[in-house]
């Protein structure tokens, strides 16, 4: 899993063509959801929703007051099959604040094997744009990758240097809780974070039978659960005068990890204005618990806000 910092054209980030799924529309389900959040006199509001297909939201919730909109991303089919494409985008206008989560786990099911029925590919693409002083918290439940899947999960975040982003992805390769390992198929996770148009973080995870990454000693070493949590606050963490704050916060995170006896499961790196937290283990619930503990600390120190876990997590 490599990290690079190079300038690129964001339009070059999309890799997979949708032409096949268009020509095979009878065997595909294309869904689009575009959200816009704005800061108003009444607080942060979900000001625009455009949707097509089985992706939707209901209303925004305000468990911590009017300045942060909690929104649940809904996908009634609850899983992605061959030929499906989910496209989610959200724009946060200046000074808006949103927390996005899901009511349950996402799923990439076993892909079709008969090529005459259409493409086997299953695709989910998420694109977030953060304007000045916006805050986005992307905290979905875990994503389950069934054995035999042919899945791509792609995330791109474009943010202003004085905005903030807290976002995690928790991936379960196979279903370890019911002893159904990921023994065949392919999964690719792509994550890109741009700050003022410059690529600050680029990460690609590819797991398939050809590369053996799942069991390789230099890969996942047989662990089924892999998580990545990004905390980006460039204006507060990246300049020379803020190096002390960055170092102090890194120590706070690592002390918390040590207190939770998670040093063998969690690693934390500090890039230029971005913390990268990794989990490698066997339980998605453990990963979420550890990420949430770090998120609570980050929110308090960077936003001066106590963390309010989404109510949907308790159901």
TIROGU-829512 format. One record per residue (C-alpha): x, y, z; residue number from 1. Coordinates in nm, 3 decimals, padded with zeros to 5 digits. Last residue first. Layout:
<nodes>
<X->X | Y->Y | Z->Z | nr->NUM>
...
</nodes>
This chain:
<nodes>
<X->-02.993 | Y->-00.017 | Z->01.605 | nr->315>
<X->-02.712 | Y->00.158 | Z->01.794 | nr->314>
<X->-02.513 | Y->00.259 | Z->01.488 | nr->313>
<X->-02.821 | Y->00.436 | Z->01.351 | nr->312>
<X->-02.794 | Y->00.689 | Z->01.632 | nr->311>
<X->-02.480 | Y->00.835 | Z->01.478 | nr->310>
<X->-02.201 | Y->00.870 | Z->01.735 | nr->309>
<X->-02.175 | Y->01.219 | Z->01.872 | nr->308>
<X->-01.811 | Y->01.319 | Z->01.917 | nr->307>
<X->-01.737 | Y->01.622 | Z->02.131 | nr->306>
<X->-01.640 | Y->01.926 | Z->01.927 | nr->305>
<X->-01.331 | Y->02.146 | Z->01.951 | nr->304>
<X->-01.285 | Y->02.081 | Z->01.578 | nr->303>
<X->-00.920 | Y->01.966 | Z->01.572 | nr->302>
<X->-00.866 | Y->01.848 | Z->01.931 | nr->301>
<X->-01.217 | Y->01.717 | Z->02.004 | nr->300>
<X->-01.277 | Y->01.570 | Z->01.661 | nr->299>
<X->-00.939 | Y->01.399 | Z->01.662 | nr->298>
<X->-00.998 | Y->01.243 | Z->02.004 | nr->297>
<X->-01.341 | Y->01.108 | Z->01.911 | nr->296>
<X->-01.208 | Y->00.984 | Z->01.577 | nr->295>
<X->-00.932 | Y->00.790 | Z->01.755 | nr->294>
<X->-01.188 | Y->00.601 | Z->01.968 | nr->293>
<X->-01.412 | Y->00.552 | Z->01.664 | nr->292>
<X->-01.124 | Y->00.397 | Z->01.470 | nr->291>
<X->-01.060 | Y->00.153 | Z->01.753 | nr->290>
<X->-01.424 | Y->00.048 | Z->01.784 | nr->289>
<X->-01.465 | Y->00.022 | Z->01.406 | nr->288>
<X->-01.161 | Y->-00.204 | Z->01.378 | nr->287>
<X->-01.282 | Y->-00.422 | Z->01.665 | nr->286>
<X->-01.625 | Y->-00.457 | Z->01.505 | nr->285>
<X->-01.457 | Y->-00.552 | Z->01.176 | nr->284>
<X->-01.279 | Y->-00.840 | Z->01.344 | nr->283>
<X->-00.978 | Y->-01.033 | Z->01.211 | nr->282>
<X->-00.691 | Y->-00.786 | Z->01.204 | nr->281>
<X->-00.509 | Y->-00.512 | Z->01.015 | nr->280>
<X->-00.594 | Y->-00.153 | Z->01.094 | nr->279>
<X->-00.428 | Y->00.152 | Z->00.944 | nr->278>
<X->-00.440 | Y->00.518 | Z->01.050 | nr->277>
<X->-00.310 | Y->00.781 | Z->00.807 | nr->276>
<X->-00.288 | Y->01.130 | Z->00.957 | nr->275>
<X->-00.280 | Y->01.413 | Z->00.703 | nr->274>
<X->-00.135 | Y->01.764 | Z->00.714 | nr->273>
<X->00.190 | Y->01.664 | Z->00.547 | nr->272>
<X->00.203 | Y->01.293 | Z->00.630 | nr->271>
<X->00.170 | Y->01.153 | Z->00.982 | nr->270>
<X->00.158 | Y->00.775 | Z->01.015 | nr->269>
<X->-00.042 | Y->00.560 | Z->01.255 | nr->268>
<X->-00.038 | Y->00.181 | Z->01.283 | nr->267>
<X->-00.311 | Y->-00.026 | Z->01.447 | nr->266>
<X->-00.345 | Y->-00.401 | Z->01.507 | nr->265>
<X->-00.027 | Y->-00.493 | Z->01.695 | nr->264>
<X->-00.042 | Y->-00.174 | Z->01.903 | nr->263>
<X->-00.407 | Y->-00.240 | Z->01.994 | nr->262>
<X->-00.393 | Y->-00.287 | Z->02.369 | nr->261>
<X->-00.660 | Y->-00.016 | Z->02.415 | nr->260>
<X->-00.426 | Y->00.197 | Z->02.626 | nr->259>
<X->-00.157 | Y->00.159 | Z->02.360 | nr->258>
<X->-00.393 | Y->00.282 | Z->02.088 | nr->257>
<X->-00.485 | Y->00.578 | Z->02.307 | nr->256>
<X->-00.119 | Y->00.661 | Z->02.362 | nr->255>
<X->-00.065 | Y->00.645 | Z->01.987 | nr->254>
<X->-00.345 | Y->00.892 | Z->01.921 | nr->253>
<X->-00.222 | Y->01.135 | Z->02.187 | nr->252>
<X->00.136 | Y->01.109 | Z->02.056 | nr->251>
<X->00.016 | Y->01.193 | Z->01.704 | nr->250>
<X->-00.173 | Y->01.488 | Z->01.848 | nr->249>
<X->00.143 | Y->01.619 | Z->02.011 | nr->248>
<X->00.346 | Y->01.578 | Z->01.692 | nr->247>
<X->00.085 | Y->01.759 | Z->01.484 | nr->246>
<X->00.061 | Y->02.039 | Z->01.736 | nr->245>
<X->00.440 | Y->02.073 | Z->01.738 | nr->244>
<X->00.452 | Y->02.078 | Z->01.360 | nr->243>
<X->00.200 | Y->02.362 | Z->01.347 | nr->242>
<X->00.453 | Y->02.643 | Z->01.302 | nr->241>
<X->00.611 | Y->02.455 | Z->01.012 | nr->240>
<X->00.281 | Y->02.430 | Z->00.825 | nr->239>
<X->00.091 | Y->02.103 | Z->00.780 | nr->238>
<X->-00.125 | Y->02.040 | Z->01.087 | nr->237>
<X->-00.389 | Y->02.304 | Z->01.142 | nr->236>
<X->-00.432 | Y->02.433 | Z->00.787 | nr->235>
<X->-00.388 | Y->02.081 | Z->00.648 | nr->234>
<X->-00.662 | Y->01.910 | Z->00.852 | nr->233>
<X->-00.686 | Y->01.559 | Z->00.709 | nr->232>
<X->-00.772 | Y->01.254 | Z->00.918 | nr->231>
<X->-00.771 | Y->00.940 | Z->00.705 | nr->230>
<X->-00.879 | Y->00.600 | Z->00.837 | nr->229>
<X->-00.786 | Y->00.282 | Z->00.651 | nr->228>
<X->-00.914 | Y->-00.061 | Z->00.752 | nr->227>
<X->-00.823 | Y->-00.417 | Z->00.662 | nr->226>
<X->-01.012 | Y->-00.717 | Z->00.796 | nr->225>
<X->-00.938 | Y->-01.069 | Z->00.669 | nr->224>
<X->-00.584 | Y->-01.110 | Z->00.800 | nr->223>
<X->-00.390 | Y->-01.386 | Z->00.627 | nr->222>
<X->-00.058 | Y->-01.201 | Z->00.623 | nr->221>
<X->-00.211 | Y->-00.887 | Z->00.467 | nr->220>
<X->00.087 | Y->-00.820 | Z->00.240 | nr->219>
<X->00.461 | Y->-00.862 | Z->00.298 | nr->218>
<X->00.404 | Y->-01.203 | Z->00.459 | nr->217>
<X->00.177 | Y->-01.292 | Z->00.166 | nr->216>
<X->-00.162 | Y->-01.436 | Z->00.257 | nr->215>
<X->-00.402 | Y->-01.178 | Z->00.119 | nr->214>
<X->-00.147 | Y->-01.046 | Z->-00.131 | nr->213>
<X->-00.140 | Y->-01.369 | Z->-00.332 | nr->212>
<X->-00.078 | Y->-01.172 | Z->-00.652 | nr->211>
<X->-00.264 | Y->-01.406 | Z->-00.887 | nr->210>
<X->-00.538 | Y->-01.510 | Z->-00.646 | nr->209>
<X->-00.662 | Y->-01.155 | Z->-00.605 | nr->208>
<X->-00.631 | Y->-00.860 | Z->-00.368 | nr->207>
<X->-00.547 | Y->-00.514 | Z->-00.495 | nr->206>
<X->-00.502 | Y->-00.226 | Z->-00.248 | nr->205>
<X->-00.425 | Y->00.115 | Z->-00.398 | nr->204>
<X->-00.340 | Y->00.429 | Z->-00.200 | nr->203>
<X->-00.276 | Y->00.785 | Z->-00.308 | nr->202>
<X->-00.244 | Y->01.069 | Z->-00.059 | nr->201>
<X->-00.156 | Y->01.437 | Z->-00.104 | nr->200>
<X->-00.250 | Y->01.478 | Z->-00.469 | nr->199>
<X->-00.248 | Y->01.849 | Z->-00.543 | nr->198>
<X->-00.567 | Y->02.032 | Z->-00.642 | nr->197>
<X->-00.594 | Y->02.241 | Z->-00.327 | nr->196>
<X->-00.555 | Y->01.924 | Z->-00.121 | nr->195>
<X->-00.628 | Y->01.604 | Z->-00.311 | nr->194>
<X->-00.699 | Y->01.271 | Z->-00.141 | nr->193>
<X->-00.709 | Y->00.948 | Z->-00.341 | nr->192>
<X->-00.825 | Y->00.603 | Z->-00.232 | nr->191>
<X->-00.848 | Y->00.294 | Z->-00.452 | nr->190>
<X->-00.967 | Y->-00.044 | Z->-00.318 | nr->189>
<X->-00.950 | Y->-00.337 | Z->-00.556 | nr->188>
<X->-01.108 | Y->-00.679 | Z->-00.497 | nr->187>
<X->-01.073 | Y->-00.996 | Z->-00.699 | nr->186>
<X->-01.224 | Y->-01.343 | Z->-00.693 | nr->185>
<X->-01.136 | Y->-01.658 | Z->-00.503 | nr->184>
<X->-01.070 | Y->-01.780 | Z->-00.150 | nr->183>
<X->-01.217 | Y->-01.498 | Z->00.059 | nr->182>
<X->-01.301 | Y->-01.692 | Z->00.372 | nr->181>
<X->-01.647 | Y->-01.814 | Z->00.480 | nr->180>
<X->-01.607 | Y->-01.911 | Z->00.846 | nr->179>
<X->-01.922 | Y->-01.737 | Z->00.970 | nr->178>
<X->-01.745 | Y->-01.444 | Z->01.140 | nr->177>
<X->-01.471 | Y->-01.453 | Z->00.875 | nr->176>
<X->-01.707 | Y->-01.345 | Z->00.596 | nr->175>
<X->-01.480 | Y->-01.283 | Z->00.300 | nr->174>
<X->-01.241 | Y->-00.992 | Z->00.279 | nr->173>
<X->-01.390 | Y->-00.747 | Z->00.527 | nr->172>
<X->-01.306 | Y->-00.386 | Z->00.443 | nr->171>
<X->-01.338 | Y->-00.093 | Z->00.682 | nr->170>
<X->-01.319 | Y->00.246 | Z->00.508 | nr->169>
<X->-01.261 | Y->00.561 | Z->00.708 | nr->168>
<X->-01.299 | Y->00.935 | Z->00.670 | nr->167>
<X->-01.233 | Y->01.252 | Z->00.867 | nr->166>
<X->-01.188 | Y->01.552 | Z->00.639 | nr->165>
<X->-01.119 | Y->01.913 | Z->00.730 | nr->164>
<X->-01.126 | Y->02.238 | Z->00.527 | nr->163>
<X->-00.851 | Y->02.501 | Z->00.535 | nr->162>
<X->-00.638 | Y->02.341 | Z->00.264 | nr->161>
<X->-00.942 | Y->02.301 | Z->00.041 | nr->160>
<X->-01.052 | Y->01.948 | Z->-00.028 | nr->159>
<X->-01.091 | Y->01.701 | Z->-00.312 | nr->158>
<X->-01.169 | Y->01.348 | Z->-00.189 | nr->157>
<X->-01.168 | Y->01.049 | Z->-00.423 | nr->156>
<X->-01.291 | Y->00.703 | Z->-00.324 | nr->155>
<X->-01.300 | Y->00.388 | Z->-00.538 | nr->154>
<X->-01.433 | Y->00.043 | Z->-00.450 | nr->153>
<X->-01.374 | Y->-00.209 | Z->-00.729 | nr->152>
<X->-01.522 | Y->-00.557 | Z->-00.709 | nr->151>
<X->-01.506 | Y->-00.891 | Z->-00.887 | nr->150>
<X->-01.655 | Y->-01.104 | Z->-00.609 | nr->149>
<X->-01.590 | Y->-01.478 | Z->-00.587 | nr->148>
<X->-01.566 | Y->-01.482 | Z->-00.208 | nr->147>
<X->-01.789 | Y->-01.210 | Z->-00.070 | nr->146>
<X->-01.638 | Y->-00.869 | Z->00.001 | nr->145>
<X->-01.817 | Y->-00.714 | Z->00.300 | nr->144>
<X->-01.791 | Y->-00.336 | Z->00.343 | nr->143>
<X->-01.797 | Y->-00.208 | Z->00.701 | nr->142>
<X->-02.020 | Y->00.070 | Z->00.828 | nr->141>
<X->-01.962 | Y->00.413 | Z->00.681 | nr->140>
<X->-01.792 | Y->00.704 | Z->00.859 | nr->139>
<X->-01.728 | Y->00.990 | Z->00.613 | nr->138>
<X->-01.698 | Y->01.302 | Z->00.830 | nr->137>
<X->-01.684 | Y->01.620 | Z->00.622 | nr->136>
<X->-01.592 | Y->01.965 | Z->00.751 | nr->135>
<X->-01.606 | Y->02.279 | Z->00.538 | nr->134>
<X->-01.378 | Y->02.576 | Z->00.614 | nr->133>
<X->-01.327 | Y->02.654 | Z->00.244 | nr->132>
<X->-01.489 | Y->02.410 | Z->00.000 | nr->131>
<X->-01.492 | Y->02.031 | Z->00.032 | nr->130>
<X->-01.556 | Y->01.804 | Z->-00.268 | nr->129>
<X->-01.635 | Y->01.434 | Z->-00.222 | nr->128>
<X->-01.636 | Y->01.161 | Z->-00.486 | nr->127>
<X->-01.744 | Y->00.801 | Z->-00.424 | nr->126>
<X->-01.728 | Y->00.526 | Z->-00.683 | nr->125>
<X->-01.869 | Y->00.174 | Z->-00.637 | nr->124>
<X->-01.820 | Y->-00.086 | Z->-00.908 | nr->123>
<X->-01.904 | Y->-00.454 | Z->-00.954 | nr->122>
<X->-01.747 | Y->-00.613 | Z->-01.263 | nr->121>
<X->-01.865 | Y->-00.949 | Z->-01.396 | nr->120>
<X->-01.961 | Y->-00.803 | Z->-01.733 | nr->119>
<X->-02.250 | Y->-00.951 | Z->-01.925 | nr->118>
<X->-02.459 | Y->-01.267 | Z->-01.934 | nr->117>
<X->-02.240 | Y->-01.425 | Z->-02.201 | nr->116>
<X->-01.947 | Y->-01.390 | Z->-01.962 | nr->115>
<X->-02.093 | Y->-01.661 | Z->-01.737 | nr->114>
<X->-01.912 | Y->-01.633 | Z->-01.402 | nr->113>
<X->-02.137 | Y->-01.381 | Z->-01.231 | nr->112>
<X->-01.978 | Y->-01.209 | Z->-00.933 | nr->111>
<X->-02.020 | Y->-01.317 | Z->-00.571 | nr->110>
<X->-02.167 | Y->-01.030 | Z->-00.370 | nr->109>
<X->-02.007 | Y->-00.695 | Z->-00.291 | nr->108>
<X->-02.178 | Y->-00.592 | Z->00.029 | nr->107>
<X->-02.230 | Y->-00.271 | Z->00.229 | nr->106>
<X->-02.281 | Y->-00.311 | Z->00.601 | nr->105>
<X->-02.563 | Y->-00.135 | Z->00.779 | nr->104>
<X->-02.740 | Y->00.196 | Z->00.835 | nr->103>
<X->-02.472 | Y->00.393 | Z->00.648 | nr->102>
<X->-02.276 | Y->00.703 | Z->00.745 | nr->101>
<X->-02.226 | Y->01.064 | Z->00.641 | nr->100>
<X->-02.144 | Y->01.345 | Z->00.883 | nr->99>
<X->-02.181 | Y->01.694 | Z->00.741 | nr->98>
<X->-02.043 | Y->02.040 | Z->00.816 | nr->97>
<X->-02.081 | Y->02.354 | Z->00.604 | nr->96>
<X->-01.834 | Y->02.642 | Z->00.626 | nr->95>
<X->-01.807 | Y->02.690 | Z->00.248 | nr->94>
<X->-02.004 | Y->02.445 | Z->00.036 | nr->93>
<X->-01.979 | Y->02.073 | Z->00.094 | nr->92>
<X->-02.021 | Y->01.881 | Z->-00.228 | nr->91>
<X->-02.124 | Y->01.517 | Z->-00.219 | nr->90>
<X->-02.092 | Y->01.244 | Z->-00.478 | nr->89>
<X->-02.205 | Y->00.883 | Z->-00.490 | nr->88>
<X->-02.188 | Y->00.663 | Z->-00.798 | nr->87>
<X->-02.300 | Y->00.301 | Z->-00.757 | nr->86>
<X->-02.244 | Y->00.073 | Z->-01.056 | nr->85>
<X->-02.399 | Y->-00.270 | Z->-01.087 | nr->84>
<X->-02.297 | Y->-00.503 | Z->-01.371 | nr->83>
<X->-02.220 | Y->-00.792 | Z->-01.139 | nr->82>
<X->-02.384 | Y->-00.756 | Z->-00.799 | nr->81>
<X->-02.372 | Y->-00.484 | Z->-00.533 | nr->80>
<X->-02.543 | Y->-00.520 | Z->-00.197 | nr->79>
<X->-02.800 | Y->-00.380 | Z->00.043 | nr->78>
<X->-03.070 | Y->-00.370 | Z->-00.229 | nr->77>
<X->-03.216 | Y->-00.075 | Z->-00.032 | nr->76>
<X->-02.906 | Y->00.148 | Z->-00.064 | nr->75>
<X->-02.943 | Y->00.429 | Z->00.188 | nr->74>
<X->-02.682 | Y->00.685 | Z->00.290 | nr->73>
<X->-02.767 | Y->00.818 | Z->00.634 | nr->72>
<X->-02.714 | Y->01.191 | Z->00.689 | nr->71>
<X->-02.603 | Y->01.370 | Z->01.007 | nr->70>
<X->-02.600 | Y->01.747 | Z->00.955 | nr->69>
<X->-02.366 | Y->01.942 | Z->01.181 | nr->68>
<X->-02.432 | Y->02.303 | Z->01.282 | nr->67>
<X->-02.794 | Y->02.266 | Z->01.386 | nr->66>
<X->-02.741 | Y->02.080 | Z->01.715 | nr->65>
<X->-02.566 | Y->01.762 | Z->01.820 | nr->64>
<X->-02.834 | Y->01.508 | Z->01.730 | nr->63>
<X->-02.920 | Y->01.700 | Z->01.410 | nr->62>
<X->-03.065 | Y->01.459 | Z->01.155 | nr->61>
<X->-03.081 | Y->01.511 | Z->00.779 | nr->60>
<X->-03.383 | Y->01.378 | Z->00.595 | nr->59>
<X->-03.402 | Y->01.059 | Z->00.391 | nr->58>
<X->-03.119 | Y->00.962 | Z->00.164 | nr->57>
<X->-03.109 | Y->00.771 | Z->-00.162 | nr->56>
<X->-02.937 | Y->00.520 | Z->-00.386 | nr->55>
<X->-03.147 | Y->00.267 | Z->-00.577 | nr->54>
<X->-03.170 | Y->00.444 | Z->-00.913 | nr->53>
<X->-03.129 | Y->00.813 | Z->-00.995 | nr->52>
<X->-03.070 | Y->01.085 | Z->-00.742 | nr->51>
<X->-03.020 | Y->01.458 | Z->-00.704 | nr->50>
<X->-03.036 | Y->01.602 | Z->-00.354 | nr->49>
<X->-02.974 | Y->01.969 | Z->-00.275 | nr->48>
<X->-02.952 | Y->02.190 | Z->00.033 | nr->47>
<X->-02.869 | Y->01.936 | Z->00.302 | nr->46>
<X->-02.833 | Y->02.203 | Z->00.567 | nr->45>
<X->-02.561 | Y->02.326 | Z->00.799 | nr->44>
<X->-02.694 | Y->02.588 | Z->01.041 | nr->43>
<X->-03.016 | Y->02.792 | Z->01.050 | nr->42>
<X->-02.843 | Y->03.105 | Z->00.916 | nr->41>
<X->-02.716 | Y->02.884 | Z->00.635 | nr->40>
<X->-02.408 | Y->02.671 | Z->00.563 | nr->39>
<X->-02.461 | Y->02.452 | Z->00.260 | nr->38>
<X->-02.453 | Y->02.080 | Z->00.184 | nr->37>
<X->-02.493 | Y->01.935 | Z->-00.164 | nr->36>
<X->-02.567 | Y->01.572 | Z->-00.244 | nr->35>
<X->-02.543 | Y->01.374 | Z->-00.567 | nr->34>
<X->-02.669 | Y->01.015 | Z->-00.577 | nr->33>
<X->-02.634 | Y->00.800 | Z->-00.887 | nr->32>
<X->-02.735 | Y->00.436 | Z->-00.936 | nr->31>
<X->-02.675 | Y->00.210 | Z->-01.236 | nr->30>
<X->-02.827 | Y->-00.137 | Z->-01.224 | nr->29>
<X->-02.697 | Y->-00.369 | Z->-01.490 | nr->28>
<X->-02.825 | Y->-00.674 | Z->-01.678 | nr->27>
<X->-03.067 | Y->-00.490 | Z->-01.909 | nr->26>
<X->-02.814 | Y->-00.211 | Z->-01.933 | nr->25>
<X->-02.570 | Y->-00.430 | Z->-02.118 | nr->24>
<X->-02.452 | Y->-00.166 | Z->-02.364 | nr->23>
<X->-02.429 | Y->00.084 | Z->-02.079 | nr->22>
<X->-02.253 | Y->-00.165 | Z->-01.853 | nr->21>
<X->-01.987 | Y->-00.217 | Z->-02.117 | nr->20>
<X->-01.940 | Y->00.154 | Z->-02.175 | nr->19>
<X->-01.880 | Y->00.227 | Z->-01.806 | nr->18>
<X->-01.506 | Y->00.253 | Z->-01.845 | nr->17>
<X->-01.284 | Y->00.182 | Z->-01.548 | nr->16>
<X->-00.998 | Y->00.410 | Z->-01.455 | nr->15>
<X->-01.124 | Y->00.737 | Z->-01.318 | nr->14>
<X->-00.832 | Y->00.934 | Z->-01.177 | nr->13>
<X->-00.740 | Y->01.108 | Z->-01.501 | nr->12>
<X->-00.999 | Y->01.382 | Z->-01.454 | nr->11>
<X->-00.825 | Y->01.472 | Z->-01.128 | nr->10>
<X->-00.518 | Y->01.586 | Z->-01.326 | nr->9>
<X->-00.210 | Y->01.499 | Z->-01.128 | nr->8>
<X->00.044 | Y->01.659 | Z->-00.895 | nr->7>
<X->00.244 | Y->01.413 | Z->-00.689 | nr->6>
<X->00.245 | Y->01.305 | Z->-00.325 | nr->5>
<X->00.270 | Y->00.931 | Z->-00.291 | nr->4>
<X->00.160 | Y->00.665 | Z->-00.042 | nr->3>
<X->00.193 | Y->00.300 | Z->-00.129 | nr->2>
<X->00.000 | Y->00.000 | Z->00.000 | nr->1>
</nodes>
